[in-house]
Amino acid sequence: MDGIDSRTIEILDNNYEQGELYNELIICSNALINTKHIFTSEDGWHPLVIRKGKIPRVWLSIKHLVSVGSKKEQHYLDLIVDSKLKHPDLSLIASVHGFQIKLGEDIIVESGNHKGNILEVYKLDFRPLGLNIHGDHSHLSIGNNNMSNNTSKNSNSMFGI
């Protein structure tokens, strides 16, 4: 991911915090109801954020190590910020029906069934981005854990990564 501005978590774009939540966001059969984030790491990073809009609003970022002097530090790359591409190898197709994000030929996220207050993500594969997270309409796998038909309500995040 050369040629992109690497950042620390403190200066990673977080304008999604002002965005409106979907009443229900379904991630590979798991429902988020009034839940702010799909995934959250220990340091507060959210690799994928989806907010309500006439066309869904999307943020996507990755974590990577950067050499700073003699040590390695965690840095982050904004790949998509409020549905605007920040990396030339990604593509984003978005409409009132949903969206699709691809890295080369690999589908990273695919969503549909957009009904104003509800959006369903029915394909997700972060393995090309270095995270062992993937799923389809029936389940979500995070590492060796498979989850299906769970609900998170009135929470900060559905899944810790």
N, C-alpha and C positions, 0 to 999 in steps of 0.2 A: 504494500500500500504506500508506495513512494509518492512524494510530491504533495502530501497532505499535511496540514498543520496538526501536529501531535500536541495534546494538551493534558494537563493534570485534571483530576476530577473536579477541582474547584472552578475551572474555567470552561468546562465542557458545556455546550449549549443546554440550558434547562428551561427554555421559554415554554415548554409543554406544561409547566406547573400552573400557568394561567389558562390552559386550555380546558374546555368542557369535557367531562367524562361521558362516555356512552352509558345509558341506563343499564345495558348488558353488553358485555364483550365476551364472546365465546372463543376460547383458545383451545383448539384441538379437543373439543367436547367438554372442556372445563369452563364454567361460567364465572365471570367477574361481574359482580353487581356492586356499584358504587365503590369500586376498588381502584385506587390510583395507578398502580403499576402491575405489569404482568410479572416481570422478573426484577429482583433487587439483589445486588451482591453485598458482601459485608461492608464495603466501603461506600455504599450508596449509589452505585452505578446501575443504570437501567439500560440494557442493550437495545431493547425495543420499547418504544412508547407509541401508543395510538390514542388520538384524541378525536372527538366528535367534530364533524364538519359536513357541509353538503357533500363534499368529497372527503373521505377520511384523511386526517392529518397524521403524518408518520415521522418519527425520529428513529434512526438506527445508528449505533456506534459500536466500536470494537475496542477491546483492551489489548495492549501489547507492552513489552518491556523495552525501555530505552536506556542506553548507557549514558550516565551523567557522571563525568569524571571516572572514578574507579568503581562506581556501584551502578546497579540496575534499578530503575524506578518504573512503576506502573504508569503508563500514559494511555490516553484514549484518542481515538480518531472519530470525529463526526463523519459518518458516511452519508446520512440523509438528515436534513434539518428542516422540519415543518414541510415535508414533502418536496424539498429541493435537493437534488443530487449534489454531493460534494466529492464524489470519486468517479473517474471516467469508466471504470470496469463494471459499475452498477447500472441497472436500468430500473425505472419505476414507471409502471403504467397504472394510472389511477382514474377512476370514474365515479359516478354516483352509485355504482353497484358494488364497488370494492377496489382492491388494488393488488398488484403483483410486483415483487421485488426480485430481481435476478442478479446474480454475480456471474458474468459470462453466460453460460447455458444453465447454470444451477439455479433452481427456484429456491429463494431464501424464505420468502413469506408470500402466501397467497390467501386472499380474503374475498368474501362475497356476501350475498344475502343482506346487503346494507339496507336497513329499513328505517333510516333516520335516527332512532335511538338504540338500535341493535346492529352489531357487526359481528360476523363470524370469521375467524381465521381457521381455515380447514387444511392448510399445509404450512409447515414451518420446518426449516432445516438450517440450523446455525453451524453445522459441522464444517462447511467451507470457510466459516469465519473463525474457526478455532474453538468453538464451544460444542460439547457433546449434548446438544439439545435438538430434538426433532420430533415431529408428530404429524398426524393426519386427522381426518374428521372423527376418528374413533378413540384416539389416545395421544398423550404427550409423554415423551421419554426425556428425562433429565438424568444423564449418567446411566445408572442401572435401574432407576426408578421409573415405573410406568404409572401414569395417572389418567383416569377417565371419569367423566361425569361428576366431577367435584364442583363445589360452589364456594366462592369467596365473597363475603358480603360485608360492606362497610369497613374495609381494611386498607392498609397502605400498600400491600403487595400480596400477590397470590403465591409466588414461588421464590424461595431464597436460592441463590446460586453461588 
